[in-house]
Every structure is written in structure tokens, then in C-alpha cells.
Amino acid sequence: MNRRCHACCKTFETLQECLKHDLLEHSLQNKKMNCSFNNLCKAALKFLTTPEKLEERAKVRECLNHCNAGDELLTIFQILCMNNNNLELQFERIKSCLHSGLKVFGTQLEIHAFGSIVSKLALKDCDIDVYLDVKEMQLQEANGTSGKLKSPPFMRNSSKHDTIFNTVYRILRESENFSQVRPIRSARVPIIKCKHNSTGFSIDINVSCPNSLENTRFLQAIVESDDRIHSMLLFLKIWAKHMQIINRANVTSYCLIILAVFYLQQPLQGHDRSIILPVQRIQQNLSARMVQGINYSFDIECEENRVYLPASITTLDLIKGFFNFYKNLNISEYVLSPYLGVHILRKDFVDDKCAFLAYHNQLITVSQYFGDDAQQFEIDRCVCIQDPFNLSHNIARSMLCIDFTFPVSRSDVRAITGTVGEHQDFLENLPTGIAEWPSCRKLNEETSYKPFLYHIEIYYRKFQP
């Protein structure tokens, strides 16, 4: 008798326990999906019709009407994306203020940017992600004496990191250069959020997890490998932001980019390899670059590992391929593994039928590094997407169940997308949002149920030839 949950692959001692779990955790949640999806639609409509967005859309439309043929995406990026050179200058100002305010750490403080401002995927109104690396801490005590806190053997939530976190929070809260300072201690990686007053940028400060620097290094290498990939990733971020898929649906920008990377790892039709090789391949024969028990080495510069993108493939081809790939993939049944470059059936991952040796070896090295049991991959989530390097991290762990499956009306598709036109009209509609969102009405007989990420193709069915 099958005692495994069909949705999350959990196993139970009795069939009754399995059925109870299915009812409480999955069946009852399905009743909330329609309402949640309607709320997502309403949020996107509200977002797209604010005075600021209407003005932005009008500006984009005007610029597109006057741009040269073939320059449509570039025109959109110039309006909706940050200027990378200007962003670097702004970060230097923020970095200077942080160094000035955090003198208590002395010369042991290193300040690193990571995320979109480094990988050149920053949109307007982006946050700036900062990692504070304190090698050895010299703190001035209230009585004038000093105390030195050397880096202890690394442990999760170590007293060193707690002390640094609390010290940074206290200093920034009292600083004239920063405002709206608040700690987020419950996050997977605790951060301090604040606003830099002179530049107006929101900042997320992390003091305990350098892994994000390595992930950024990987994405930066991919972005710099080919302008077409860079344009594709920027477009997807703009699209997801305007459709409120990022934020409202708990899809992070990093998760979206890794979805794109995984698509680029799939075999290229008519060719003998993929555009980007699996991480397992691009780590071969390299010295390990260990960070907290995880190997972050990679090489996409050598001839055999280089990004392979034939000249005949356009940015538009990449975008169309992304939507088509995920439209036809029932992602709820699989674990997507950019490390292997393939998707693994959930039940095979749970039963270890895939013989994922690298995953098990990494659990050992992480356990040895931190001195306690490593957290295993969270297989019981709506969507399972493995980090390319940290194989026990499900980067889609917080994704809402409405992204798992929800009803879509074909009449809504027609209302949203309209018809396929020339590239100018096609691109005009994409970033500026949908002029009229269909009302959140009761679904009719045309309703059909589609797998996760079907909606990323739904809004732009005009991609279909």
C-alpha cells in the first residue's frame, strides 16, 4: 500500500496518516489558490496603474516609437535598468559611510557588494546587498578598555556573528547617514535592512554568510560571457517585476535567474551540447574553492567549458525558449539541479535512486565545517530548485503554492496578450505591462489546470509563432 504523499513525497507509517496529511497540507490549501492567484492579479493591476508606472510606461512607449529597428530591448534597458558605472559610484559613497560609522571594527572590516549591482542585473529601485567581513574584532568597551574577539571555529549562529550583528545594528540606528534601520533575525541568513540617506538606496547587510559573494561571481561570469544572455536575464527580471511575480509570489530574483541558467543547461536543439554546461562539468580538474564547506570553484573560460551560443540564436530566441521550456515542464514532479544540469524525480531524490554522491559528500563537508549536522535539502516544498553549488539549499523554498498550479482561462490569455505584431509592437507591450488586466471573475468552462510556471508563458503567448 502506498504510504507516500503524492505531492511532497513524505512517507508515513500508516495509510490513514498519509491521507490526513494530504487533506490538511494539500487539499485544503487548493481551495485558497484561486483566491491567492486573484490577489496576485489584483496586485499586479494596482502596481501597473499607479501614477509612477503609468508615467514610466508612457515614457517607454514614446522612446520605442522613436528608436531604431533592433534597438528596442536596449531602449527598454536604458530606461528601466540602472547605469552600472553610476551604480558603482553610489556604492563607493555607501561603502565610505559604512567604513566611517563602523570604525569600531578597525582595519579588520572588509565591505563587499554582491547581487545584482555586481552581476550587472540591477533594475531601477534595486536594493544594494552588502556583506561585512570582519576577520578579527576589536571592540571598545564602555569603560575604555578594549576587548578582542577572535574568529572562533565556525558555528552556525556563532557568538561572533551575533556580536557583530548587534553592534552593526546599534551603530547604524544611531548614525545620521542611515535611517529606517531594522533587523531581520528570523531570515535564513539574518540581515539588517536600512536606507542610505544621501543616495536614497535601500541596503541589505549580511554579516555571517559569504556564500552569496561566490554565487554572484558565478552569475557575473555568465552575464559577461555573451550580451544575448545578459539581455535575456535583464528582460526576465523586468518582466517578473512588472508582473509582481517577484515579491508577491515569493519568487526571488536569484531563483528566477537560476531558472534561466537551468534552461540554458538543457541540450540545444540541433547541436551536440548545451549553451551552459552543468556546474559538475565546469568544476572538473579544478582546485577546490571551499567556503563554509562548499566548493565554489568553476571555470567557463577554457575552451571546453566556454558558453556555447551560436551566432544564429538571438536574444528573442532565448526568451521564447525559456517560456516554452517551462510551459511544458511539470516542475512540481521534479528537483531541478543546475549542478547536474538535469531534473530529478522527487521520489527518486527521496529514495536516493539518483545516487547523488556529490550531494551526500557535501553534507559531510558542511557538517565538519560547522561542527553540527548539515541541513538537508527541503524536498517537501511546493517547488524544488537546487542551488548550483550549495546542494542542500532549495532556493525556491519560500515560493507560494499558487505558483504550483492554478486555473487559467483561455479568454483571459487572449485578453492579456492580444495578437503577435512586429517586434516594435511586441516589445512595447512586454515591459510596459498590460494595458487592461482581466477582472478577477468566476472561472468559466474554459478553465484548465496547468503546471507551475505556466503563467510565465501565459502573459506572453504572443511568443508563439
Secondary structure, DSSP 8 states (H G I E B T S, - for coil): ---B-TTT--B-SSHHHHHHHHIIIIIHHHHHHHHHHHHHHHHHHHHHTSHHHHHHHHHHHHHHHHS-TT-HHHHHHHHHB--HHHHHHHHHHHHHHHHHHTGGGGGGEEEEEETHHHHT--BTT--EEEEEEESSEEEE-TTS-EEEE---S--TT-HHHHHHHHHHHHHHHH-SSEEEEEEETTSSS-EEEEEETTT--EEEEESS-THHHHHHHHHHHHHHH-HHHHHHHHHHHHHHHHTTTBTTT-B-HHHHHHHHHHHHTSB-TTSSSBSS--HHHHTTT----EETTEE-----SSTTTS----TT--HHHHHHHHHHHHHS--GGGEEEETTTTEEEEHHHHHHTTT--HHHHHHHHHHHHHHTS------TTSSSEEB-SS-TT-BTTTT--GGGTEEEE-HHHHHHHH-----HHHHHHHHHH--SS--------TT-EEEETTTHHHHTTGGG--
